[in-house]
Amino acid sequence: MSGSRPLRLSFVVPAHDEAPLIGACLGAIRAAAGAQAHEVLVVDDASTDATAAIAQAHGARVLPVDHRQIAATRNAGARATHGEVLVFVDADTRITPDVVAAALSALDAGAVGGGCAVRFDDARWHERMFTALVMLGFRATGIGPGCFLFCTRAAFEAAGGFDERLYAAEDVALSRALASLGRFVVLRQHVVTSDRKLRTFGLLAHLRLALRLLLRGRSVLESREHLGLWYATRRHKPPRP
């Protein structure tokens, strides 16, 4: 946090066993925040590795929780921070000064919140095409991907925060709730995130989950049973050649 200036930005980073990647995430956040008065909170959700120690070494405050439920973990972080703007950043994601500046400009222009474009740091051509299609869908429907989601604290509280009945797609639900309150933007600027879900599970697993959602609807998202993409162990494999 910077000096005695009003606290503008609260970065909330939910994390479970993120030791291999969280250092780069936090370094990018500090660089992106620049001179803005800010705080960085890592919500350490039942990690069994060095996530908390690495976060503290990078100057972040650490809040230990034991939810293993992403919406509850994100909400715990929001409650424990004090900035007028909340920025939720996944622990495997690297943000830039450009995306933070664009987010603040959008809020200053009257938006209540938003998201941005996403690129994977190590993806094959067909995975890049898949991601581009997903991003087109997000942009068309006004949904911000959860790896970088921002809003005013007032709008977050008015929306009721993340829906804790959901074990996934809580970012979709919050995007829609925020859009019901005011202008929600999906920025052209992008963040870079890990492609570990694609590398660990593959495109077919993603398509099977999409089919379950079509057939069974929201109930699929209300337990961990079919949500291994988020809750099963994801290995941090070496980058592909």
CORKA-V195052 format. One line per field, one symbol per residue. ss: DSSP state (h for helix, s for strand, l for the rest). psi: psi as a letter, one per 30 degrees, with the letter a starting at -180 (. if undefined). burial: b if it has 9 or more other C-alpha atoms within 8 Angstrom, else e. A space follows every 50 residues. Layout:
BEGIN
ss->???
psi->???
burial->???
END
This chain:
BEGIN
ss->llllllllsssssssllllllhhhhhhhhhhhhllllsssssssslllll hhhhhhhlllsssssllllhhhhhhhhhhlllllssssslllssllhhhh hhhhhhhhllllssssssssllllhhhhhhhhhhhhhhhhhllllllsss sshhhhhhhllllllllllhhhhhhhhhhllllssssssssssllhhhhh hhhhhhhhhhhhhhhhhhhhhhlllllhhhhllllllllll
psi->kjbglkjekjkkjkkjhgefffeeeeeeeeeeebfkkllkkkjjihkgag eeeeeefggkkkjkliehjeeeeeeeeefglflfkkjkklfgkklleeee eeeeeeefgflfaaallkkkfiklefeeeeeeeeeeeeeefhkkkffjkl lleeeeeefgakjgfkflgfeeeeeeeefffakkkjlflllklkgeeeee fleeeeeeeeeeeeefaffffglfeghffeflkkkilkkl.
burial->ebeeeebbbbbbbbbbbbbebbbebbbbbebbbeeebbbbbbbbbbbeeb bbebbbebebbbbebebeebbbbbbbbbeebebbbbbbbbbbbbbbbebb ebbeebbeeebbbbbbbbbbeeeeeebbeebeeebeebbeebbbbbbbbb bbbebbeebebbbbebbbebbbbbbbbbbebebbbbbebbbbbbbbbbee bbeebbeebeebbeeeeeebbbbbeebbbeeeeeeeeeeee
END
